[in-house]
Amino acid sequence: MTTEIDYTALGVFLFFFVLVTVMGFIAAYWRRPETLAHIDEWGLGGRQFGTWITWFLVGGDFYTAYTVIAVPALVYATGAFGFFALPYTIIVYPFVFAVMPLLWKVAKDNNYVTAADVVHGRYGSRALELAVAGTGVIATMPYIALQLVGMAVAIQALGITGEIPLVIAFLVLALYTYSSGLRAPALIAFVKDIMIYIVVLVAIGIVPFKLGGYGAVFHAAQKAFETKGSGGILLSSQQIIPYASLALGSALAAFMYPHTLTGVFASRSRNTIRKNAMLLPAYTLLLGLLALLGYMGHAAGLKLAHNNDVVPALFQTLFPSWFAGFAFAAIAVGALVPAAVMSIGAANLFTRNFWKAYVHPQVTPAGEAQVAKITSMLVKVGALLVIIYLPTQFALDLQLLGGLWILQTFPALIFGLYTRFFKAKALLLGWAVGLTVGTYFAWSDGLKPLHKIAYGSDSVTIYVGLIALVLNIVVATLFSLFLPADRPQEQAAAPSSIG
Amino acid sequence: MSPVWLLALIPYVGLLWVTLYNRAEPEIFGFPFFYWYQLAWVPITSLLLYIVYRSLQKAGRVSHDD
């Protein structure tokens, strides 16, 4: 890739970056509440985002900058297998449609801000609450760090070296998140998503023309995989179950993360969520087409030092520099939205389920907002230090484990919406077993997401998070049979029926 | 629970049963089957959820200002 500074590209990049920064600070005045000094306002935008704002916010937050870089990179490297992101981001929506309105209702009725609030309310167990909150914070940290990786790739593509630009961009982000809360990423998401849509539509419309059509692109990719001796544009028979289990496991984990749940809780109504489950797949279509950029990299004959360079290198090779600059700005701005929502989600967890629970139970909503603001700063600085001082691989490995860990909060958060059968201690034990065994498997496999289970002379390879989830559910079910009932804290009586 | 909810399960069958679609033929516009089949599930899933939503509305389980 080019290492000289391209001033046209840099100029376009800076223009959009400054535009977004100004919007981030103005966001505090957008749909202005009486005060931002309340955790509902700072951390959930006042729970009043309608269908369109939620669509942009969750879309911008779930389909992250790192996705834009990493999915085409995985497709470039492995072929069809990298496409599991597509079934994953489709089957997640029937789940969101059916389950998230129930979760939203419980949160709304009881003024809950986080997943751990919901769990505490339902089971009255501080230990289970802490397990869910701690898992959420730890799983989110490497996710924020990966957004920085996405941003760094875009900045390097402009020919700028060193860490100073990344540090500046992130400090600016930290400052406007501090002052505007969730309103900042919600407002920026409009710009970010429109930019990403333009970039991807132009890329998938024009690039194949330059390369001889989609047929030629697939053909070139298949040739490249054959030469390399691994990968292919179809799955090998050993890849079928890993593909399906990764898609399912990822879909179940996706809305357990604090940043996606923050988007759900910030919605105005249950119908807002239902409509978004129908409308958000538009982003999936975009993601599927974006993934094909990996194959276009082969068709364009790119020679890359890192797989992650495939998207920036394509834009540099095939487009004028002003458009390349626009595309890199879209990716960098694309990192800001999820990074902001993630740090807000983590900060809400810390404030509600650690600070309020253990340090200062009498804290006012204004005090909560203040603690959350400071925590969101610290979380971002932490992620920045990780990226600067530790190898990128460390964040990648942790993010993989984070997915496995967050999936283990599924039974505690979701089962209680439907049944009183499960008991807090049993769920806690299931969580601990799933977390420990899953991490052990992943660790002993050399931090790979897939684990081979042998039975007799046969074996099957499955996503390790899903194996851990099954163990988790088995343990939680067995122990729930024997344990006494819990004492719920919440107001709502019976588990909500499907409405 | 209304049987219309079964519609929401169809995408799981269509996409997790991978052997069903791990093939190159038939192609459309140069896209092997594997790719256009999965992309086609995006609008199909939205449509299925819309049908579930409308039927819940008609059955009075979901109101407009819910």
Interface residues (C-beta under 8 A of the other chain):
Chain A: A80 F83 L86 P87 I90 I91 Y93 P94 F97 A98 G213 Y214 G215 A216 V217 F218 I233 L234 L235 I240 I241 Y243 A244 A247 L248 S269 R270 N271 R274 K275 A277 M278 L279 P281 A282 T284 L285 G288 L289 L292 I498 G499
Chain B: M1 W5 A8 L9 P11 Y12 L15 L16 W17 V18 T19 N22 R23 A24 E27 F29 G30 F31 P32 F34 Y35 Q38 L39 W41 V42 P43 T45 S46 L48 L49 Y50 V52 Y53 L56 R61 V62 H64 D65 D66
